[in-house]
Amino acid sequence: MRNLLLVTVAAVWMMACGGQKKAENARKATESQVLADSIRSNQSFKTVMEMAKGILKTGFTAGDGYGEVWIRDFNTFLELSCQVQEHTAIKKNLLIFFYFQGEDGNIVDGYIPKEKAHTGGYDYRYSDLAPEYAAHKNTVETDQEASLVQAVWKYVQTTGDKAFLAEKVEDKTVLERLEWSMDFLLKHRYNEEYGLLWGATTADWGDVQPEHDWGVYLTDDTHYAIDIYDNAMFVIAINNFLDLAKDDAGKVTKWEVIRDEIATNTMKHLWNGKKFIPHIYLNGSPFSEDLEEDAIFYHGGTAVAIEAGLLNKEQIQLSLKAMQENVKNSGAASIGLTLYPTYPEGSFKNKGMGPYSYQNGGDWTWFGGRMIQALITHGFVKEAYQELLPMTDRVVANKGFFEWYTVDNQPKGSGIFRGSAGVLAKSIMMLEEWAGTVESQP
């Protein structure tokens, strides 16, 4: 009798649990349907997509405030460019970066028509392979090589043009030159003690060091540092290269080992359990001893780290919550906020790097959009949708893709910034693709 009672109780409990599970699944399905319908019916998304396609039809420079085609920017709008531009034009622009590749494998930031190269104060380099252009490299950065690898991978994925990898530039194929560029990082930007890449001290993903009025070149005063952005970009690039070189067992074995070491060392040395610390300094800090730099949260580098697959779901949730709190506390409009709290006034000699200005706490859709994409990839679709709305709404309101926004949401910089258009368009496409997997409500 006692056994029968236990069996009966167990059966009732299982039925109750089963009912609860069904109810929970039904609730989630309804929420998904509502979210999918909201995505499908969002008129701002449709407007932003058409606007993005319109400006990407007009060229490949970073924006109307720039004369160059920059690889770090091109990498973020190339996929949409492939939808609205001839693929031969995309390939031509990628090849020019290889035409200017350095003798040690390094990749330039950007190139510009030679007749315009007398402006800007850059140290230009020239190539017989592209005599109509001049190119330059911002040496404080460590993301040009990774950006080019990512861009070529996106081109091949989007167009299916695998033959591009075998195309020769002088004595090396495109695939060989990509590997050469990554080898440059290991030979010239790799710190043995930490097993990570280094660059100049900058604000998050920025390209301005504190020790100079302009700040784009390494100088005798440079303070060298390791940060999350450079290393996360490298991990993404290696993953992309592994896909491009998957038929070469030797290359796959070599770069899988390097990728795993960079990923492991990144989490070991830069993740403090709650966030990524801003910098590991190799020859001291350029900032005041009174600055508690480890309290600063780097939004852009964290977004790229999530894209690189370095954080698990719990860590992603933790990071998103911190970003949301930073937006609230700063008064900013979106999680594109570069960093928070900002570096104090006077931390950078460049006058454009004051608090909440440019890369020191400016609000950049260019990186906020990448966080949206990372959230979608990892299943945080509802959160991605909610955080994307402030970015798309201001594009419609301001009738353009501005470079960055102040803390009170005023547009600044280039009024046509193709990187912003590219990341927003891709975010919308990813949301619409997800919505397409969910049945419409009757």
N, C-alpha and C positions, 0 to 999 in steps of 0.2 A: 504493500500500500504506500509505504514511504517512498519507494523508488518511483512508483507511478506519479505521486505528487511532484517529485523533483522533475520528472520528465515533462509533466504538464506545465510547471512553472517555467522551465527552460524553453518550452515551445512558445509559450505566451511572450516571454522576453525576446525571443528571436523574432517573433512576428512584429512586436513593437519596434524593435530595432530596424527591422526591414521596412516597416512603415515610415519611420523617421528618415531613413536613408532615401526612400522614394520621394518623400516630401522635400527633402533637402535638394535632391537632384532636380525636382520640378521647379523649385525656387530658383536655382542656378540657371536652369534653361530659360526661365522667364526673364531673368535679369539679362542674360546674353541676348535674347531676342529684342529686348528694349534697347540695349546698347547698340546692337547691330542696326536697328531701325534708325536710331539717332545718327549714327555714322552715315548711313545711306541718304538721309534726308538733310544733312547739314549743308546749307547753301554756301556758307563761308568756305567750306572745303572745295566746293566746285569752282568758286570764284578764284581762290588761291591757286588751284591747279592750272586754270586757264592763264592767270597772270604769270605763273612760273614758266609755263611753256612759252609764253610770249617773249619774255626777256632772254630765255636760253636760246631762242632762235637767232638772237642778235649778236652772239659772239662768245668768246671764251675767257676774256679778262675777268679778274675778280669782281669788278664793278665799275661804275662810272667814275669813281675816284682813283682808279688805277689804270696804268697803261700796260701792265704786264699780265701775262698768263702765269699764274702761280700754281705750283703743283699741289700745295696743301689745300687750296681752294678748289681747283679743277677736280680733285679727287672726290669732292663732296657734291658736285653737280653733274658729273660725267654720265651717270646712268640716265638722268632725264634728258641730257643733251643727246644721247643716243636715240631718243624717241623723236627728236625734232630737228636733228642735224644729220647731214650725210656722214656715214660711218668712216668714209675716207678722210673727212675733215677731222674727226676725233682722233683717228690713227696718226694723222700728220702732226697734230699738236702733241701727242704723246712722244712721237719720234724725236721731236726737237729737243726734248729733255735728254735723250740719249746722245744727241749730237753735241751737247755741251758737257757730257759726263767727264769728270776730271780724270787725270792720269792715275789716281789712286781709287777710282770708282765712285767718288762722291757725286751727288746730284745737286744741281742748282735749285734755288727757290723758284725763279721765274725768268722769263725772257721778254724782250720788248723790241719793237722795230728800232734798228740802229740809229735812225735819225732822231729818235726821242731819248736816246741813252745818255745825253749830256746833262740831263736833269736828275736830281735825287741824291747825288753824292755817293752812289754805289761804286764798288770796285768791279767793273765789268770784265767779263771774259768773252772771247770771240771764237768762232769756229768756222773753218772752211766748209763744213757740211751745211751750215746755215748762215751764209755771209750777210744776209739781210737783217739779222737779229744780233742783239747783245744780251748777255745773261748775267745774273749775279746770285750770290749765295749769302744769306744771312747766317753767319757762322755761330751765332748764339744758339741756334736751333739744332735739334737732332731728330727732325721728323720728315725731312725732304725725301730721303731714301725710302722710308716706310710708306710715305704717301704715294710715291710713284709705283711701288709694288702693288699697293691696294688699288690704285687707279687702273693699272694694266689688267689686274684680275677682274675688276668690274667691267672693263671693256670686253674682255673675252667672254665673261658670263652673259653679258647683255646681248652681244652681237653674235656669239658662236664662232668668232674669227680666231680659231686656234692657230691658224697658219701664221698669225702675227708674231707668235713666240719664236718662230724659226727664221723670221726676217733678219737679215744681217745689217748691222751698222758697223762699217769697216770690217774688222776681223772677228767680231763677236755677234752672236744672235741676241735678240731681245731678252730671251730667257737667261742667257749667260750674263748679260749686263745687269739684269735684276739681281742675280746672285752676287755679282761683283759689288753692287751697291750695298748689299747687306754685309758682305765681307768687310767693306770699308768701315762700317759701324763697329764691327768686332775688333778691327785693327787699330782704329783711331778714336773711338768714342766708348770704349769698354773699360770698366774699372774692375781689376782682378779681385780686390778685397771683397767687394759686394756682389760681383758677378752680374752687374747691371750697366746699362748705358748711362752716360753723363752728358751734360750740356752746361751752358751758362745758367746762372740763377735768373729765373723769370717768374712772372706771376701766372701760375697754372700753366696753360698751354701757350702763353704769350711769346712774343719774339723781341722783347725789350728788356735788356739787363739794367740794373739800377745804377751802374757806375759811370754812365756816359749820357751826355745830353740827348743823343739819339738812341744808342743802345743796341744796334743790330749786329755789331762785330765783336768778337773776342778781343780783349785788350789786356795790357799788363795788369790792370786792376780787376779783371774778371774773377769772380768767386765761382768756382766750379761746383756743380751740385748734381745729385741724382733725384729724379722726380717720377711721379706715376705716369704722366702723359707720354713722355718719350718711350718708356718701356712698354706701356700698354699698346702704343702704336706699333712697336716692333713685334709684339706677340701677334697682333692682327696680321701684319705683313708676312710673318713667317707662316701663319696658317694659310694665307692666300697663296704664298709661293709653293707650299706643300701641295696644294690643289693643282697648281699650274704644272708642277714637276712630278706629278704622281706616277708617271711611267718610268721615272729614273730612281731605282731603288737606292742607289748611293746617295743621291741628294736628299731623298726622303729620310733616310737613316740619320744623316748628318744634321738636318735642320729640326727633326723631331727632338733630338737630344738638346739642342740649343734652345728651342722653344720651351721645353719643359723646365730647363734650368732658369731661364729668364722669368718664367711664370712663378716658379717656386721661390726664387730670390726676391721677386717683387712683393709677394705676400709676406715673406719672412721679414724683410727690412723696412717696408713702407707702410704696411697695414698695421695699425696699432690695436686692432680688435674692434674699433668703432668707426674708423675713418682712415684715409691715407694721410700721412704726415706730408707737409709741403716739400721739404727738402732734406736730403742727407748731404751735408757739406763736406767737401774734400779739401778745402783750404780756407775754412772759416766763412762766417756769414757776413754779407754786406750791410745787414740791418742793425739797428740799435740794439744794445743788450737789453733794453727795456721791453722790446717787442716779444710777446709770447706767440711766436709764429706757428707753433704746433696747434694753436687753437683755431687757425684759419682752415676752412673747409674749401677744397678745390672742386667745384662743380664739374668743370669740363673734363679734367683728368679722370674723375670718378666715372663719368659717363662713358669715356673711352675704355676704361678698365672693365666696365660691365660688358661693353661690346666685345672685348677681348675674351670674355668668359672667365675672368679672374675671380668674380664674386658669386657666391651661391645665393639662393632666393632670400634667405634670412638677411644676408648682408646687403642685398639690393634693397629690401624693405627698409632696413636701417638707414641706408644712404638716402633713399627717397624722402623719408621722414625728416632727416636732417636738412635736405634741400628745401623742403616745404617750410620748415621752421625758419630757415635763413631768409627765405622770401618774405615771410610775415614780419620778421624782426627788422629787416632792412627797409621794407616798404616797396620792394621791387615788384614787377608785374609777373615775372615768370621764372621758372627754374633754370633759364638760360643765364641767370646771374653768375658771373664768372667765379666769384669767391666771396666768402663772408667769414668773419669780419674783414674789412679792407685793410690794406697796408696804410699806415698813417701818412699824412701830408709830409712831403720831403723824403720819403723812402726811396723815390726814384728821381734821378736828375732830370729825366725827360718830363717836361711840364705837363704833358698830356696824360700822365699816369697818377694824377691825384686821386683821392678816395672817390669811389663810384664813377670813375672816368675810364673810358677805354678798357684795357684789360684788367684794371684794378677795381673790379666790382661793377663794370658795365654789364648790361643784360644783353647777351648775344644769342639770338635764335640759332645761329650757326652751330653752336654746341648744345643748346637746349633741345634742338631737334634731334640730335644724336642720342640724347637721353631718352627721348620719346621712342625712338627706334629700338633702343636697348630694352626698354620696358616691354614693348610689344613682343619682341623676340623671346623674352623670358616669361611671358604669360600674364603680365600686368596690363592687360588691355584697357580695363576701366580706368585705371590710374593714368595711363598714357593719354587716353581721350580727354580726360579732365585737364591734364597739364598742357595739352596742346592748344586748347581753346584760346587762352590769352595771346598766344603767338599768332594764330591765324586771324583772330579778331582785329589785332592791331595792324596787320597787313592790309586788311580791307579798309579799316578806318583811315589809315595814312596813305592808302593807294600806292603802296610800294613795299619792296623788301629792303628795309634799311639795314645798315651794317650792324648797328648796336643801339641800345636804348639806355637812357639815364634811369636812375633809381625811381624817378617819378614818371617813367614810361614815355619820355620824349625822344623822338627819333634823332639819331646822330650818324655821322659818317656818310658813306656812299648811299645815295637813295636807291640805286640799283645794285644790290649785293647778291651775286649769283649763288654764293654758298648758302645763304639763308633760303633762297628759292629752292635750291636743290634738296636740302635736308627737310624742309617743310613738305615739299611734294612727295618725297619718298615716304615720310611719315604717314601722310594721307593715303598713299597707295597701299602701305602695309595695313592700315586700319581697314581700308575698303576690302582688301584681300581677306582679312579675318572675317569681316562682316559677310562676305560671300559664302563662308562656310556655315553660317547660321541661317536657319529657315526664317523667313519673314513671318510676322504675326498675321493670323487670318483676319 
